[in-house]
Amino acid sequence: MSDSNFEWDANKNRLNQRKHGISFELAQFVFLDPRRVIARDLFHSGYEQRYYCIGQVGDGIMTVRFTYRDAKVRIIGAGYWRKGKVIYERENKIHQ
């Protein structure tokens, strides 16, 4: 996808890949899911608003933490986290 509307810190990208096995290049695809869920991160950062985008990428439900900076989506972290999957399934009325 590699769109100029996305950016991230290269070091955070490498750390995220080591910790969660997800590159930020792959994480961009969560925004393409037409059933994605966007939620505000109410508990982080006092100086800028942060958000979660939860959507399907491949066979899994990925959660991407991000903010907006200079009209770009800045990816902060990404992973296949259980809580994001629960929210996605609830919001999309998916019963498993």
C-alpha positions in Angstrom: 0.0 0.0 0.0 2.8 2.5 1.0 0.7 5.6 0.8 2.1 9.1 1.5 -0.8 9.6 3.9 0.9 7.3 6.4 4.1 7.8 8.4 5.9 6.2 11.3 9.1 6.1 13.2 11.5 3.5 11.7 12.8 2.5 15.1 9.3 1.9 16.5 8.5 -0.1 13.4 11.5 -2.4 14.0 10.5 -2.7 17.7 6.9 -3.5 16.9 8.0 -6.2 14.4 10.2 -7.8 17.1 7.6 -7.5 19.8 4.3 -8.2 17.9 5.5 -9.6 14.6 3.7 -6.8 12.6 5.4 -4.3 10.4 3.8 -0.8 10.0 3.8 -1.4 6.3 1.4 -4.3 6.8 -0.5 -2.3 9.5 -1.7 0.2 6.9 -4.0 -2.3 5.4 -6.3 -2.3 8.4 -7.6 1.1 7.2 -8.9 -0.6 4.0 -11.3 -2.8 5.8 -14.8 -1.3 5.1 -16.0 -2.6 8.4 -13.1 -1.2 10.4 -13.8 0.3 13.8 -12.1 3.6 14.9 -12.0 4.3 18.6 -10.4 7.1 20.7 -7.6 6.1 23.0 -8.9 7.7 26.2 -6.0 6.7 28.4 -2.9 7.8 26.5 -1.0 10.9 25.7 -1.9 14.3 27.1 -0.6 16.4 24.2 -2.2 14.7 21.2 -5.3 12.6 20.6 -4.7 9.0 19.8 -6.9 6.4 18.2 -7.3 2.7 17.5 -8.2 1.3 14.1 -9.4 -2.3 14.3 -10.0 -4.2 11.2 -9.4 -7.4 9.2 -6.0 -8.0 7.6 -5.6 -11.4 6.0 -7.2 -14.0 8.3 -6.9 -11.9 11.5 -8.3 -8.9 13.2 -5.5 -6.3 13.7 -5.5 -3.3 16.1 -3.4 -0.3 15.0 -2.8 2.6 17.4 -2.3 5.9 15.6 -2.6 9.7 15.7 -2.9 12.4 13.1 0.1 14.7 12.5 0.4 17.2 9.7 -2.6 15.7 7.8 -1.0 12.2 7.9 -1.9 9.0 9.8 1.1 8.3 12.1 1.2 4.7 13.1 2.4 4.2 16.7 1.8 0.4 17.3 0.1 -2.6 15.8 -0.8 -6.2 16.8 -3.3 -9.0 16.7 -4.8 -8.3 20.2 -7.7 -10.2 21.7 -9.4 -7.0 23.0 -9.5 -5.5 19.5 -11.0 -8.6 18.0 -13.7 -8.6 20.7 -14.6 -5.0 19.9 -14.5 -5.6 16.1 -16.9 -8.6 16.4 -19.2 -6.7 18.7 -19.4 -3.6 16.5 -19.9 -5.7 13.4 -22.4 -8.1 15.1 -20.2 -11.1 14.4 -21.1 -14.1 16.6 -18.4 -16.7 17.0 
